[in-house]
Amino acid sequence: MPLFRTDLPETALSAGPRKRALGRDGFLPLLASLFSRTQMSTPKHPQEIPALPPRHTEATPPSPQVGTFSEEQTLRIDRTLADFQRIHQQLSHFLQRPALKHFATLAGGDHFLRAELSTTSESSADGFVFDYIGRKMSFTRPFLWALSQARQRLGPAWEEFVRLFLLHEGYHIGQRLTGYSYRGIGRAGFVLEGIDYDADSFSVQACLEWRRDKEQGYLRDKGVMAVLAEILRTVLGGISAFDEFEGRFPLRELPERRLRRYLIWHLQHARADCAPRQLTLKEFGLGRRVIVEAPGIPLRMEERSGTLRSIALLSELSRASELEIAIYTNGRLFRSSAGQALEVLEALRENNLDRVKSGFFAMFFSMGALAPWLERPPTGHGTASAAAARSPAPKPPTPRAAAPAPAGVVSNATGGDGSTVSSVGIGQIVHMGGGRLNPTERTDE
């Protein structure tokens, strides 16, 4: 969403400035399947035995090709570029405020703030070239055309989608993932997923700062968590916009890396949507790394320009074996039941955001540490009398405390619906709030 697709193999393009590494997936798909990719073979690593035999596919050809645009399409492309330039200029002015110096630095400093945006006739597998040292970001016309199509699907959220995209790209400068360091990195898919999660997290937090400044009254009325949920919904809209553009829904299959990206941001969206308005961004913990997988889905292996990748067969969930959703975050492992996983994945397949959210809510009920605020006593005005509110409830019998798990030993607790919560014994209780904060998170809320 993206932004960047982890479902693609590494490519080696001609040396030059900032042709982003393929094989990455952020919350915007980057239209990877809309463009032909000049790719080289990369070393093959041992692969798991596929559920179905490998098959060879070629990269999807660009649609439409450069030079085939009608006059009306060309006007839409030019308007899209003008909007990109305007949004980038607004962001640059905003981030140059003294109070936002830290955000400006993380976004790439002057390399990002003073970059010029334009079109290019140069071939680019990702649809754009970011020469950050030369301070130039150039977009191909097919890329801008696809973004103009995304505008129709995202509606008013489209400008936020663009801000997320630009900020994500700027953050990669400080991460040292540039056109001068990307060659061969596509083989390190899990490393790229971690890089992109940090870039995604930063861009979301920066957009929250933008909304905090531009929509003070709205944010005051709705609360920080409600606005965060809206931004995360835009992240998901950005991921799915191009799948929808290509007519992929309902999703029959999806590269596993891309499925993980969907699941991570669906989880974070559900957490934000059920968070109390008084919760701070620090307590929410957006900057904490989250890993989500769905083992048990039928797979097949696909050869794409010399590299194998695993494809999740979402259309064959009925033959899934021991299906679950496994989550690791803040030092704890969470495992869903098969029924919970099936509900989430079926809804994701249909691109039903609200149903996916409800599926995660059911998981929170049995795995409270994923959304610990749901286990806290409610605050605020209720219907009970003041005297009743002051009267303490009868204390239940104190259960005998179980001995803590020895260090390094995994202990499991099974919920009534078959879900499992596991934690590594470290001689003390593991709290959700104890993770390291992302350096961009506000601590003054």
N, C-alpha and C positions, 0 to 999 in steps of 0.2 A: 503497500500500500503501500511505485512505489517506487521510487521508489522502487523497490528492488526485488528481484525474483530469485529465490534460492532454488528454484526448480530447474535452473538451466545449467549446463556444463560450462566450464571455463573456456573462454575464447582467447585467442591471441591475435589482437588486431595490430595494425602497423603502429610502430612506436610513435608517441606523440602525447600531447597534453590531455589528461583527464578523460580517457575513454573508460568508463566505469567497468569494473570487473563484473563479468556475468556470473551467474550462479548465485546471485544475491536477491533477497526478497525483503523489502521493507514494507510499510503498509501501503505503498502505491506500486502497482505491478510493473510500471515502466514499459508497458506495451511490448514486452519482449517478444510475444508471439506475433506481433504485427510486422516485424521486420525480418528480412533475411539476415543471417549472421554468417560472416566469414569466420570459420572456426578451424582450429588445428587439433590434431589428436593429442590427448593427454594421457599420461600413464594410467593404466587401469589397476585398481586396487581390488583385493578379494571382495566379492559380493556375496550376500546371502542367497540361498537358493530361491529363485523366483517362484511365486505361486503360479504364474503362467510363463510360457517360453518368452524370451526376449524378442522384441521385434524392432526393426529399424525404421526410424522416421526421419524425415528431413525437416529443417526449420520451416515454419509457415511463411510463405512469401508475403511481402508487404502488400497492404491493401489500404488505399490505392497506391500505385507506384508514383514516384516523382514524375511530374510532367503530364499526369493524367487528370489533374484537377480541373474542374469546371471553373468558370469565372466566379460563380457564387461561392464555391468551395474555397477558392483563393481568397476571397474577401473575408470569409470566416477565419481562415488561417491567419490573415493579417490582423484581424481584430483580436484573435487569441494571443498573438505575440504582443500586441499593444497592451493587453490586459496583464500579461506576464511582466512586462516592463514597469507598468504602473504599480503592481503589487510588490515587486521587488524594491522599487524606489520608496514606497511607503514603509516597508519593513526596514530598509536601511536608515531612513530618518528616525524611525521609532527606536531602533537599537543603538543609535548614536547618543541617546540621552545618557548623562553621567550615571544615573541610577541603574542603568541596564548594561553597564560596561562589561560585566562578567558574561552576560548572554551574548554580547557582540563578539567577545573574544572566542567563545565556544562555537559561534557560528562561522568562524573563519577570519574574523577581523576585517581589515581593509580588502583582503583578497575576495571576500564575499560582498562586503558593503559597497564597494566601488566597482563591482563587475559590470560589464556591459552585456546586455542580452540582445541577441540578433538571430537571424536564420542562417543556415549554412547549406551549401550544396554538397559538402563533404559527406561521404558515406560513414554512418555510425551505427553500430549494432544496437546501441541503446537509444538511439534517436536524438541524442544530444552530446555535445563535447564541452567539458568544463576545463578550460585552460586557466586554472586558478592563479598561476604565477603571472600570466598575461592579463588576468582579470577579464576574461571573456567567456561567456556561456552562450553557446550557439546551438540552436534546435533545428532539426530537419523538419521539412514541411509535413511528411507523414506523421511525425510525432505530434506536431501542433494540431493536425487534423483530428487525430484520435483524442487529444485533450478537448477539442471543441465538442466532440461527441460526448465525452464524459460530462461536460457542462449540462447537457440536456438531462442526464440521469441524476446528477448531484444537486441541481437547482441552486438555491441560495448558498449551499455549503461549498460550492465550487471554489470560491476565492480562498476559503480556509484550506481546502485541498491543495491549492497552489502554494500557500504559505508553508504548509507542512512539507511539501516536496522541496521547496527552495531551502528551508532551514535544515532539512535532512542532508541535502547535498553539501551545504556549508559546513556542517558538523564533521563530515568525512575528512575535511582538510586537516583538522587537529588530530584526527585518528590516524593520519598518514596513510589513508587508503585513497590513493590518487592514481592518475595515469602513469606516474613514475614508480609505482610500487605494486601494481595489481597483477602483473604478469604471472600466471600460474597459481594465483591465490584461489581460483575457483575449485581447486581440488580440496581445499580446506573449508568445506561447506559449513561445518558447525562453528568454526571461527567466524565466518562471515555472518552467520545468524546472530552471534553475540555482538559483533560490530554494529549490525543493523538495528538490533534491539536498543542499544544505547543511543543511536542516532534518532530512532523513532521516539524514544522517551524524551530526548532533549527537544525535538521539534514540537511535541505535544505540550511540554511545559512552557516553551517559548510562546506558543499560540495561546495558552492560558494567560500569560502575562499580557499579551495583546488584547484579549477579551477583557481582562481586568481593567485595562486603561480605557478602552474604547466603549465598553458597555458597563460602566460602573453601577448604574442603577439596576440594570438587568441582573448583573452578577450578585448584587446585594440582595435582591428579591429572591433569586433562585438558589443562591448558595454556590460555593466553589465546586462541590462535588457534582451538582447537576450540570454545570457548564463543562466540567471535565468529561462527563458522560456524553455530552453533545459532541465534543471534539473527538472522542474515541469513536463515536458513531460515524463521524466523517472519515476517520481512518479506515473503518470497515467499508464504508461506501467507496473509498478510493481503491481498496483492494478488489472489490467485486464489480466496480464500474466497467472494467474492461472485459471481465469474464462475461458480463451481461451484454456488452457491446458485440462480442463475438458469438452470442447466442448459446452460451455454454450451460445456462441454467435450464432444468435442474442438472447439477454437476454429476456426470457419470463417472469421471475419474479426475484425479488431481495429483500432481507431483507431491510426494510426501513433505518436502521442504515447504512448499506453499501451503499445504494443509496445516502444518505447525504454525505458520504465520497467522492464518485465519484463527486458529484455536487460541493463541496467545492473546490476541486483541479482542476476541469475543469474551474471554475470561476477564480481562481488565475492564471491558465495557460493562459487564454484568456487575463486577465489584463496585464500580463507580456509581452505577444506577441505583444500587440498594444502599449506598452509604448515606449516613445522616448528614444534613446540610452543614452541621457544625464541625464535621471532620476536617482536619487540615490535610494539606498535600503531604506533609511529612508523615502523618499517621497512615495515610493511604499507601505510601511506599511505592510510587510509580517507578522510581529509579532502581528498585530491586530487580535483579534478573529473574525471569520466569521461564521455565522450560515446560512445554506441554507436548505430549505425544498421544497417539491413539493406537496402541498395539492391538493386534488381532484383526485389523482390516485386511481383506484379501489384497495381495499385491501382484504386480507384474513388473518385470524389468524391461526397460526400453533403452535401446541404443540411439543416441542422438549425436551425430557428427563425431563418432569415435569414443563417446563416453557413456557409460551406463548410469541410469538413474531409476529409482523406484517410484512406481505410480500406484497410488491408493485407488482401489476400485470402489468408489462410493455407490455405484449402482448394484453392487453385490454384497451389501451389508448383511443380507439374510444368511449368507454362508460364512460370516465372520466367526473366527475361532477365539474363544475367551476374550471377547472385545472389552476394552476398558479405555478410560482416559486417565493417563498418569501425569501428575503435576509435581514439579519440584520447585519450591521457592522458599526463600528465607530459612534455609536449613532443614526443611521438612518435606517429606514425601506424602502425597495424597493420591489415592487410587479410587476411582469410581466403580460402581457396579456396572454390569453389562447393560442393564436397562437404562441407566443414566447416560452411558456413553452412546447408546443407540439413539436416544431421544435427541441429544445434542447434534450428532452427526447427520441424522435425517433432516433436521431443521437447517443445518448448515448447507446441506446438499440443495435445499430448496431456496436458499438465500433468505430465509425467514428470520430476521434479526431478533425479533421479539420472542419467537419460540426458542431460539438458541439461548437467549438470556434467561428465559424461564427454566430451561434445562440446567443451566449453571446454578440458578437459585436452588433447585432441588439438591444439587451437590453441596451447596453451602449449608443446607439444613443438617446434613450428616457429617460435614467437614468444616465445622465452624471457624477453625483457625484461618481459612481462606478469606473470610469476611468476619473478623472477630467482633466488630461492632454489633452484629446481629445477636450476639449472646449477652450483650450488656443490658442492664435494666433500662427501660425507656425513661426518658426525661420529658419535662414539659407538663402542660396542664392536662388533666384527665377528667373523668366523670365521677371519680370517687370523692367522697367528702374529705375535707381537710383533716378531720379527726382520723378517718380511716387511713388516709395517706400517711399520717404520723405514726400509726400503730404498726409495730414491727410484725411481720408474718411469723408464724410458728416455725421454729427451727427444726429441720428434719434431722433424724439421727445422723451423727457424724460417722461416715464410713471409714473403715480402716484404710490407711494410706498404703498403696502398693509400693513395694520396694522399687527404687529407680533402676532402670536398665543399666548394666555396667557400661563403661565407656566403650564405644565402638560397636555396641550390640543394638540391632534394630528391634524395636518393640512395636507391635501392631495392636490397634484397637479397631474392632469391627462394629460398624453401625448396624442398626436394625434392618436396613435395606441391603446389606451385603457390602457396602462401601468400606474401605479400609483407610485408616490414617496411621502412618508410620513415622517414627522419629528415632534418631540415633541417640542412644543414651550418652549423656555427657555429664552426668552427676547433678543436673539441674533441669528445671522446666524450660522448654524452648518456647519463647514468646514470639508472636508474629511481629511485634514492634521492635525487635532487636537488630534488624538488618542495617547494613551500611547505607547511608543516604546517598543518592545521586548528588553530585556537587551543585546541580542546578536547583535542587528542591529548596523551597522557602522554609525557613525555620521560625519565622516571626508570626505565623498565623495562629 
